[in-house]
């Protein structure tokens, strides 16, 4: 006799995770490109003309900008990566619940009996 298992409602965390992700990804891509180009331009300037106090100030300003951009990019993506990790965790839990190699899975319990 088989026992009827009640279907559990699974919260849909994927759709909220994807809403707006493309916009943030495109924006982060543009920020990264702009920042890389500014850095490359700065390094070309240094290769051509060397470093004086003005260029040293520009380098410091660029390093501050790059660090700030990274922080902003990470903050913008965090809500998405957190939700995507939740989806991954959900997949893993579903797989582990029936994995014959995992303790307390139906396969292990059936084998033990």
N, C-alpha and C positions, 0 to 999 in steps of 0.2 A: 504494500500500500504506500503510495507516495504522498508526501505531505505537501500541501499547496503553499507556496511561498508568496507572501503578499508583496506586490511590486512597490518598491520604495521610490518616491519622487526624488529625482536627482536635480539639485539646483543647477541651473544653466549658468555656469561662470564663464563660459567661452564667449558668448555674445557680448556681455559687458566688457570683457577683456579686449575685444577687437574694435569696439566703437572708438573711433578717433585715432587708432594706432597708426594708420597710414599717414595722417596729417602730421603726427609727431615724428614719425620716421623721416618723412620728407623734410620737415623743418630741421631736424637734427643733422640730416645729411647735408643740407645747405649750410648750416652753421659750421659743420666740420670742414666742408670745402672752403668756405670763406676764411676760416682760421688757418687752415693749411696753406692756402695761397698767400695770406699775409706773412706767415712764417717763412715760406720759400722766398718771397720778395725781400724780406729782411735779411735772410742769409745770403742772397745774391748781392745785396747792397754791401754787406760785410766783406764778401769775397772780392768785390770790386774796389771798395774804398777803405776797407779796414774799419777799425772801431775807434771812435772818439767818445767823448762824454754824451753827446747827443744821441749817438747810436746805442750806447750803453743804456741810456734812459729808454729808448725805443724797445730794446731787448727786454728790459724789466717790465715795461708796460705790456709787451706781447706775452710774456710769461704769465703775468697777472690775468690778462684776457683769456689765455688758453685754459688756465686753471678754472677760471670762472665759467667759461663755456662748458667745460667738462662737467662741472657741478650742476649746471642748468640742464644739460642733456640727460644726465643721470636722474635728476629729479623728474624730468618730463617722462622718462620711460618707466620709472619705478611702478606706477600703478598698473601698467600693462604687464611687466615682468612678474609682479606679485600675483596677479590673477592667472597668468599662464603657469606659474609654479603650482598654483592651487589646482589647475586642471591636470597638470602632470601628476600631482599627488593623488588626485581622484582616480586617474588611470591606474596608477601603481597599486592603490588599495583594492581596486576591482580585480586586478590580476593576482595580487597576493592572496586574496580571499579564496581562490580556487587552485592555487599553485600546489601541485603534489609534493613539492620540496619544502613547503612552509608548514610549520607547526600549526595545528588546529584547522587546517584546511579539510574539507570533506574527504579528500583522497587519503590524507594521513590518518584521519579518524577511522575511516572505513577499513584501511589496511590494518590498523591496530586491533580492530574487532575481529 
